[in-house]
Every structure is written in C-alpha cells, then in structure tokens.
Amino acid sequence: MTARLGIVGAGAGAAAATYTIDTALPSAEVTVFEKSRGVCGRAAARRRDGLVYEYGANYLTDDDDRVNALVTGDLSDGLVEVDGPIWTFDADGTVAEGRDSDKRRWTYADGITRLAKHLFGATDATVERTTRIVDVHHDGGWRLTDADESTHGPFDALLLNPPAPQTAALLDETGIEAVDQLGDAAAAVDYRTVWTAVLGYEFEIDAPYYALVNADKEHPVGWIGREECKPGHVPDGETVLVVQASPTWSTERYDDPPEQNIGVLARHAAEIVGDARLTDPDWTDHQGWRYALPEAGVPADAVRAAARAGMYVTGDWVAGAARLHAAVRNGLETGDAVAESLQEG
C-alpha cells in the first residue's frame, strides 16, 4: 500500500524533509500545501530590474556538516559565497571591526529561494501553492481543510512547517491528545518581530564589510546587509541595503505607514554607514515579519509524542535555533523519522 504524506508549508525545513523522504521512500505520495506563491518561507528573495535581494534570512551559514555536504553537493548549482566580513556597531552607531569567524556564508545567484526549489525539484512531491490550510483533524486518517473549504486526505501522516503560533492554531482540538498537547507547547514559543526596509541606490558605496550587526542590542537598527556582496545579485555601480530593525522597534512600529518606517531606517543607515546620500534611496521595498525569530525551541518530548500519532513538525522553532541551517538540518532529521515510520507502516 502506498504511503500518503501531507505537508503544510513549503519552508526550508519542509523542503529538506521532503527531499529526505523521497530519497528513502520514493513510492510515497507527498503533497505540500503552501499558502503563498513561493517556497522557502522566511528565506525569501525578490527580483527587480535585473537585480536580486533577500529580505528575510540573508544566507546559509557553514555550520553543519550534513547541510554543508548537501548544499555543496546535490544543491550546488548556482551556489555563491557572500563576499566580505560582518562588522559591528553599538547604540551610538559607532562601527568597529567584528570578530568574524572563518565560517562561509552561502546563497544562490538567483536568490536564497533556490535552496527550496532545488530540494523540491529533486523529488516527485506535488506542491499546491496558494492553498492555505485552516484546519487539521483526524478521522480514520489525517485530513486537512483549506480556506476555500476543500478537504484533503486522508493522509497516513502530516508534517507541519509554519511558525509555531500558526502551527498551534492548526493543532487545536484535533481529537488526538498528544497532538493537541504539541499545539499547546507550540503556542508557548515566543518570537521576535522584525520589520525590514530594502533601499536601492544607483551608486555604489565603498565599505570594507558585507554587513553590520548591532552588538549591544541597543540601537533601533539590528542589521544592515549589502546585497552587492552576493555574486549575481546587484549590477556593478549600484547598492542595495537590507536594513532590519530591532525587535523592539519593529514591534512598536509594525503597523505604522511603510513610507514613514522606510524614511526613519534610511536615516539610521546613513548615520551608521557614514554616507548622507543613503537618506534618499532611488527605490525602496519593505516586509514585516511578525514571526521572524523564535526565542527558544519546543519541548522535544511533546514533538516525539505527537510523532507517534503521525503528526510531525519541523522548522527553526523545532530546532531551537533561529538560523536557516538549523531549519534545514531539522528538516533532514525529521524527514528521516517520517520515512522510517512510513516504511514500518
């Protein structure tokens, strides 16, 4: 009998799990339901007039042997290394050389979303985009209901990849005690909010670093990244800054007019970088991430108990580390567990 698996969310963790499951159990029928038109979740990229910029997760860190081997092996097509170190700035905006590690930072020439595209593309999984799942329940098998009130299933197992608060909303009164308890545990995971401004300029700034990070957590800006340091992203002679506000600033101003937030962040960037021209970008973009960075992980015993009922979760909030490589690694490990369970029937 063919095993059937439903996956909610097409983030990096789900993509990695799908890849592992398809490799171990190619006969399984895997269907992924993604609410947006794209894949890879907060590891997101946009394109504009011949350039690419990443406005969520900025890169994949060389921080896990299994992920490294996969990225530099099967997923290496289009892989590029970010050029330049990361320096710091303090509450006064004073810039200093950072204690940068020797770890490499990777992305793709056409954007970090290529990571999930490679992973899903290597499988026979069906990815249903613009399909928002609003309910999960168990009735002789796991079933899903989408926002259009269509039902999907039954599935032998489910894998959920949304941020913890959204996963918690789905795991409410499913009819399986261990799964409902996992929903309660997911609801307790706190998140940091991040509001991001993307600032484009028709000139190139001269700086010795790829990015600046606020070391003391006391500045309204948390991060300034230069997309031109990523091969293939920005044409010569141009600058694209990704300016991520601090969680406190982001939470307080999340619903303020975007033009106002962009203006404030552009002025901060100009002061920190030391270039007054940056107050007046030639074009802008923005994105709010209400559930950007989990503060901690979910209890492992709650994850294991729900898995015994055929309900799995994956993502950085499951790994307990707000890093892209951690989400990918967790997806690979969760995929191993799902494949083993489905093989055992």
C-alpha positions, -999 to 999 in steps of 0.1 A, spaced: 0 0 0 13 34 -10 21 57 20 5 92 18 20 122 35 6 157 37 29 187 44 17 221 54 41 249 45 69 249 19 97 264 40 133 253 41 126 226 68 97 211 48 118 212 16 146 193 33 122 168 49 106 162 15 139 156 -1 149 130 26 116 112 25 116 110 -13 151 96 -13 143 70 13 108 62 2 103 71 -35 70 53 -36 54 76 -11 28 101 -23 38 135 -8 16 166 -12 28 200 0 3 228 7 18 263 6 -3 295 13 18 318 -9 30 316 -45 66 310 -35 87 285 -15 114 286 12 94 306 38 113 334 55 143 326 34 129 349 7 141 367 -23 126 393 -48 137 404 -82 136 439 -96 150 453 -129 179 428 -132 188 425 -95 180 401 -67 177 409 -30 170 388 1 148 404 27 144 377 52 171 351 60 202 366 45 223 335 38 230 299 48 259 295 73 286 269 70 276 255 104 265 219 99 284 190 82 253 173 68 238 205 55 272 216 41 276 183 22 242 186 7 245 222 -3 279 219 -19 270 186 -35 235 179 -49 223 215 -44 254 233 -57 240 246 -90 240 284 -87 256 284 -53 277 315 -45 296 327 -15 289 360 2 319 383 0 332 402 30 332 401 68 305 412 92 314 442 114 295 456 144 280 489 156 268 500 190 240 521 204 257 553 193 261 539 158 299 536 161 312 510 137 340 485 146 356 455 131 339 424 142 354 392 154 343 374 122 347 336 121 361 316 92 327 301 85 315 305 50 281 321 40 262 308 10 233 319 -11 224 314 -47 229 337 -77 192 339 -83 183 341 -46 181 320 -15 147 306 -25 167 284 -49 176 262 -19 140 250 -16 135 249 -53 164 226 -56 151 204 -28 116 201 -40 127 198 -76 147 167 -68 115 149 -57 82 137 -71 63 157 -45 32 177 -56 34 214 -44 0 230 -42 7 268 -40 -18 295 -29 -35 269 -7 -39 280 29 -47 252 53 -70 263 81 -79 231 99 -64 198 108 -83 168 122 -82 131 124 -110 108 112 -97 75 102 -66 93 89 -53 129 90 -73 153 70 -68 190 61 -93 218 52 -82 248 32 -95 284 32 -118 275 3 -134 248 25 -119 220 3 -108 189 22 -76 169 15 -67 135 27 -68 111 43 -30 110 50 -11 85 69 10 113 85 12 150 84 43 173 87 37 210 97 62 237 88 46 271 97 59 292 126 50 279 160 19 303 166 4 293 132 11 256 139 -5 259 173 -37 273 157 -39 243 134 -33 218 162 -64 228 182 -89 201 191 -76 176 166 -90 147 185 -56 133 194 -44 142 229 -7 142 222 -11 163 191 -33 188 210 -6 190 236 20 197 210 -2 226 199 -2 240 234 36 237 235 39 255 202 17 283 214 41 289 242 71 296 218 78 334 218 90 352 187 109 383 179 93 406 153 115 422 125 105 450 101 127 452 71 134 481 47 152 474 13 169 505 0 182 507 -36 207 533 -49 221 540 -84 256 544 -70 280 520 -52 292 527 -17 328 519 -6 328 498 25 352 471 38 324 448 51 294 428 38 272 437 68 269 455 101 252 440 132 242 458 163 264 441 190 248 456 221 211 453 210 205 489 220 201 505 185 168 508 166 186 490 137 197 454 142 213 446 108 225 463 76 234 440 48 249 449 14 233 427 -14 260 438 -38 284 415 -19 264 385 -32 276 375 -67 249 378 -93 226 399 -71 233 436 -79 247 451 -111 281 469 -109 278 505 -98 246 500 -76 239 495 -39 211 476 -22 209 477 15 187 454 36 180 472 68 164 451 95 150 470 125 155 457 161 127 436 175 116 463 199 114 490 172 97 465 148 70 456 173 63 492 183 61 504 146 49 473 129 16 489 117 29 524 111 29 537 75 56 519 55 69 551 40 74 565 74 93 534 86 115 534 55 124 570 59 135 565 95 155 534 88 172 551 58 183 579 80 197 555 106 215 536 78 231 568 65 243 577 100 257 543 107 274 538 74 286 574 73 271 584 39 245 611 38 234 601 4 217 570 18 189 591 33 175 594 -2 171 559 -19 162 557 -56 137 529 -48 125 510 -18 107 479 -7 97 465 27 85 435 46 72 429 81 80 395 97 57 392 128 71 357 135 107 362 125 130 347 151 119 321 177 133 328 211 135 291 220 125 256 208 95 235 216 100 207 242 113 176 225 91 152 244 60 169 230 74 166 195 81 129 200 47 121 215 29 137 186 51 119 161 39 86 175 4 97 164 16 105 129 20 143 134 54 158 128 67 194 129 98 210 116 115 244 114 139 266 133 114 267 163 116 229 165 154 230 162 156 257 189 179 280 168 168 309 147 191 300 118 185 288 83 210 260 85 193 248 117 159 247 100 174 227 71 191 203 95 159 198 115 141 191 82 165 164 72 163 147 106 125 150 107 124 135 72 145 106 83 120 99 112 89 103 89 104 79 63 113 53 89 78 55 103 61 52 69 83 23 60 73 5 91 36 11 82 
